Amino acid sequence: MAGIRVAIVGASGYSGEELVRLLLAHPQVEITCVTSRQYAGQPLGKVFPRYMEAPLTFSAPSIDEIAERAEVAFLALPHGVAAEFAVPLLARGVRVIDISADFRLRDTAVYERYYGAAHPAPELLREAVYGLPERYREALRQARLVACAGCYPTSIILPTAPVLAAGLARPGNILAAALSGVSGAGRKVDLEYIFPECNESVRPYKITGHRHLPEIEQELALAAGVPALAMSFLPHLIPVNRGIHSTIVLEAMPGATLEAVEAALHEAYDAEPFVRVLPRGSLADTKHVTLTNRCEIGCAFDSRTGRILLSSAIDNLTKGASGQAVQCMNLLGGLDETTGLR
């Protein structure tokens, strides 16, 4: 597939704007439709002046219009709303890449527990391919429906999964402390996210029951080869625009060493275009990955406590959302997966 015609549904949010940034520069993509209820009828360049020269106008979201104009639809929509578009678009033959959480969880009961409602399209959960290319690359090539991995989950699953898969850490007693820039909350004007509230402030939130927790547990259990696992996830809000840093603490199995952890990470990622395992002694830093589709991973071993310490950094809007979505599109479109992302 070349010259892919794409629609961005919900193009006025942070993830939608990031898709616009990436896809306007993509050499084998034509953006044919950008939707926004709020800005319908307004030129893209009026809402986002940096794209003044792009000949695109926001339209109200219409299934018929999207299906007529696009082969692939990116859904940058809230959970629950995305499924309302995914179901009819798939029926019309449009391939769907969903950045929301609607199709990430395999268990409808878990979805209902964390999202407070019955799943809107449970019949599609078996078909949806989890959008983390480093783990599901071959399935993504054939996918009709992609459930892009969340930002926090990406930052935790990528460093942790190879260590669990190699049997170097116990699939329990896992602690992940993650710090996210304010754009992770979305483009909204809530008091707790305005500048005077966030500036000069670092604070935890949702340290129990965060909606990304079951997604992380689901994928790490699969990596460890166990039916299920439970872990602690401690998200924090920090006063930067974009970026996530995660520190993951694992209980080492007997005989595990720093050399073995490094070997597992290198085996998993040395051939990956968007994951970099850092040299020994280096830990991840968000300033090295912002505005890129890259994840950087560092590691250490605390012999005193018998714990493996992992450090990762991503841009929450790129590798944590829209860049990863473009990487998935490249795979399902038969393109080199780095196209438009280098």
Backbone hydrogen bonds, N-H to C=O, Kabsch-Sander energy under -0.5 kcal/mol:
donor,donor_aa,acceptor,acceptor_aa,energy
4,I,28,Q,-2.3
6,V,4,I,-0.6
6,V,30,E,-2.6
7,A,72,V,-2.1
8,I,33,C,-2.7
9,V,7,A,-0.6
9,V,74,F,-3.1
10,G,8,I,-0.7
10,G,35,T,-0.8
11,A,8,I,-0.6
11,A,35,T,-2.3
13,G,10,G,-0.9
17,E,13,G,-2.9
18,E,14,Y,-2.1
19,L,15,S,-2.1
20,V,16,G,-2.2
21,R,17,E,-2.4
22,L,18,E,-2.3
23,L,19,L,-3.1
24,L,20,V,-2.3
25,A,21,R,-0.6
26,H,23,L,-0.8
29,V,26,H,-1.1
30,E,4,I,-2.9
32,T,6,V,-2.7
32,T,30,E,-0.7
33,C,6,V,-1.0
34,V,57,T,-0.5
35,T,8,I,-2.3
36,S,59,S,-2.1
40,A,36,S,-0.6
40,A,37,R,-0.6
41,G,58,F,-3.3
42,Q,39,Y,-2.4
44,L,56,L,-2.9
46,K,43,P,-1.1
47,V,43,P,-1.3
48,F,44,L,-3.0
51,Y,48,F,-2.6
52,M,49,P,-1.6
54,A,51,Y,-1.8
56,L,54,A,-2.1
58,F,42,Q,-2.6
59,S,34,V,-2.0
66,I,62,S,-2.6
67,A,63,I,-2.7
68,E,64,D,-2.1
69,R,65,E,-1.9
70,A,66,I,-2.3
71,E,5,R,-2.8
72,V,5,R,-1.8
73,A,95,R,-2.7
74,F,7,A,-3.0
75,L,73,A,-0.5
75,L,97,I,-2.5
76,A,9,V,-2.8
76,A,74,F,-0.8
77,L,75,L,-0.8
81,V,78,P,-0.8
81,V,79,H,-0.5
82,A,78,P,-1.7
84,E,80,G,-0.6
84,E,81,V,-0.6
85,F,81,V,-0.8
85,F,82,A,-1.2
86,A,82,A,-2.6
87,V,83,A,-2.1
89,L,85,F,-2.0
90,L,86,A,-2.5
91,A,87,V,-1.7
92,R,88,P,-1.1
93,G,90,L,-1.7
94,V,89,L,-2.5
95,R,71,E,-2.5
96,V,144,R,-2.8
97,I,73,A,-2.7
98,D,96,V,-0.6
98,D,146,V,-3.0
99,I,75,L,-2.4
99,I,97,I,-0.5
100,S,75,L,-0.5
104,R,101,A,-1.0
105,L,101,A,-0.6
108,T,106,R,-0.6
111,Y,107,D,-2.0
112,E,108,T,-2.5
113,R,109,A,-2.0
114,Y,110,V,-2.1
115,Y,111,Y,-2.7
116,G,112,E,-1.5
124,L,121,A,-2.0
125,L,122,P,-1.3
128,A,124,L,-2.2
129,V,145,L,-2.4
131,G,147,A,-3.3
132,L,130,Y,-2.0
135,R,132,L,-2.4
136,Y,132,L,-1.8
137,R,133,P,-1.0
140,L,136,Y,-2.2
141,R,137,R,-1.2
142,Q,138,E,-0.6
142,Q,139,A,-1.0
143,A,140,L,-1.0
146,V,96,V,-2.7
147,A,129,V,-2.6
148,C,98,D,-2.3
148,C,146,V,-0.8
149,A,131,G,-1.4
154,T,150,G,-2.1
155,S,151,C,-2.0
156,I,152,Y,-1.3
156,I,153,P,-0.6
157,I,153,P,-3.7
158,L,154,T,-1.6
160,T,156,I,-1.7
161,A,157,I,-2.8
164,L,160,T,-2.1
165,A,161,A,-2.9
166,A,162,P,-1.6
167,G,164,L,-1.7
168,L,163,V,-2.1
169,A,163,V,-0.6
170,R,251,E,-2.8
172,G,170,R,-1.6
174,I,230,A,-0.5
175,L,249,V,-2.0
176,A,232,S,-2.4
177,A,247,T,-2.7
178,A,176,A,-0.6
178,A,234,L,-1.9
179,L,245,H,-2.9
180,S,236,H,-2.8
181,G,243,G,-2.1
182,V,240,V,-2.7
183,S,241,N,-2.0
184,G,181,G,-1.6
185,A,182,V,-1.9
186,G,183,S,-1.8
188,K,186,G,-1.5
190,D,188,K,-0.8
193,Y,190,D,-2.0
194,I,190,D,-0.6
194,I,191,L,-1.3
197,E,194,I,-1.2
198,C,194,I,-1.8
199,N,195,F,-3.1
201,S,198,C,-1.3
203,R,237,L,-1.9
205,Y,235,P,-2.0
213,L,210,H,-1.6
216,I,212,H,-2.0
217,E,213,L,-2.7
218,Q,214,P,-2.4
219,E,215,E,-1.9
220,L,216,I,-2.5
221,A,217,E,-2.3
222,L,218,Q,-1.7
223,A,219,E,-1.9
224,A,220,L,-2.3
225,G,221,A,-1.2
226,V,221,A,-2.2
232,S,174,I,-2.8
234,L,176,A,-3.1
236,H,178,A,-1.9
237,L,203,R,-3.1
238,I,180,S,-2.5
240,V,238,I,-2.1
244,I,314,I,-2.8
245,H,179,L,-2.2
246,S,312,S,-2.3
247,T,177,A,-2.8
248,I,246,S,-0.5
248,I,310,L,-2.4
249,V,175,L,-3.3
250,L,248,I,-0.5
250,L,308,I,-2.7
251,E,172,G,-0.5
252,A,250,L,-0.7
252,A,306,G,-2.3
253,M,168,L,-2.6
256,A,253,M,-2.3
261,V,257,T,-2.0
262,E,258,L,-2.8
263,A,259,E,-2.2
264,A,260,A,-2.1
265,L,261,V,-2.2
266,H,262,E,-2.7
267,E,263,A,-2.5
268,A,264,A,-1.8
269,Y,265,L,-2.1
270,D,266,H,-2.4
272,E,269,Y,-1.7
275,V,272,E,-0.6
276,R,295,C,-2.8
278,L,276,R,-0.6
278,L,297,I,-3.5
281,G,299,C,-0.5
282,S,279,P,-2.3
288,H,285,D,-1.7
289,V,286,T,-1.8
290,T,286,T,-1.4
292,T,289,V,-1.7
295,C,274,F,-2.7
296,E,313,A,-2.0
297,I,276,R,-2.5
298,G,311,S,-3.0
300,A,309,L,-2.3
302,D,307,R,-3.0
303,S,301,F,-1.0
306,G,302,D,-1.9
307,R,302,D,-1.6
308,I,250,L,-2.6
309,L,300,A,-2.6
310,L,248,I,-2.8
310,L,308,I,-0.5
311,S,298,G,-2.8
312,S,246,S,-2.4
313,A,296,E,-1.8
314,I,244,I,-2.0
316,N,314,I,-0.6
318,T,315,D,-0.7
319,K,292,T,-0.9
320,G,315,D,-2.4
321,A,318,T,-1.7
322,S,317,L,-1.9
323,G,317,L,-0.5
323,G,318,T,-0.8
324,Q,318,T,-2.2
325,A,321,A,-1.9
326,V,322,S,-2.2
327,Q,323,G,-2.5
328,C,324,Q,-2.3
329,M,325,A,-2.3
330,N,326,V,-2.6
331,L,327,Q,-1.6
332,L,328,C,-2.5
333,G,329,M,-2.1
334,G,331,L,-1.4
335,L,330,N,-2.9
339,T,336,D,-2.1
341,L,338,T,-2.5
342,R,338,T,-0.7
